[in-house]
Amino acid sequence: MIWSPRELAELAGTTRRTVRHYHEIGLLPEPTQQSNGYRLYGVEHLLRLLRIRRLTQLGLTLNQIAAIGDSVQPPAQMLRDLDTRLVSDIEHLQETRLEVAAMLEHAVPSDLPPELSRRVADLPGVERALVVGLTRLLDEPGLEAYLTLLPPYRDNAAVVAFDHLPDDAGPEAREAVVAGLADHLEHLDEHCPGLTDLISRPLQRSPAKQRTVDEVVADLYNDAQLDVLVRVRRRTGRSRPRWP
């Protein structure tokens, strides 16, 4: 029995593109090319392709399948490693199901995990958007430090004034916010030592992440607010963007 590339792919439940990829990486032997230029596949190709499909469905990688070669039984250690990974995947799926259930029951927004979403539920939209970005840019200690500082940071008139500062705010209005924020941030540094360092440390280690934060901040705030942030950093000696 011989099959064309299309027929072989259909029999194995895959695509011609996948078959070509298996050829390219040496996982599936090339068939003999006929005098008319057609490639025809035999039983050995079909059985090999079905075996590859079976092992990929189990969760083995193509590199692992290549390492197995023609052996019918994968090595025991490879199967144990696969089982460990599957257990981890199942745990992740179970956690995801709990998150989806919370979203359905409590109408929790989907941009953050439910527990984190609850902690920032009362934030203004701009501040919340910044938190969403920071979840990808800060490490776990840094993000936790940021969230810990948010409540005392937000509980200040200067922060509220900053939130509502219009784009066309004049010099006096800007200076009043600068003075209030600078004093407030220095007060937080004194009463919460070390937390701001935990926030800035991951960014100091990665210029790319620091640039990303700068771009996010520049996009979220208006010109008057950005001017205030620059002046606050100068006044407090902060080289990093606005933190609680």
Secondary structure as UniProt FT lines:
FT   HELIX           5..12
FT   HELIX           16..24
FT   TURN            25..26
FT   TURN            35..36
FT   HELIX           43..58
FT   HELIX           62..68
FT   TURN            69..70
FT   HELIX           76..106
FT   HELIX           114..119
FT   TURN            120..122
FT   HELIX           125..134
FT   TURN            135..137
FT   HELIX           140..154
FT   HELIX           157..163
FT   TURN            167..168
FT   HELIX           171..191
FT   TURN            193..194
FT   HELIX           195..204
FT   HELIX           207..220
FT   HELIX           223..236
//
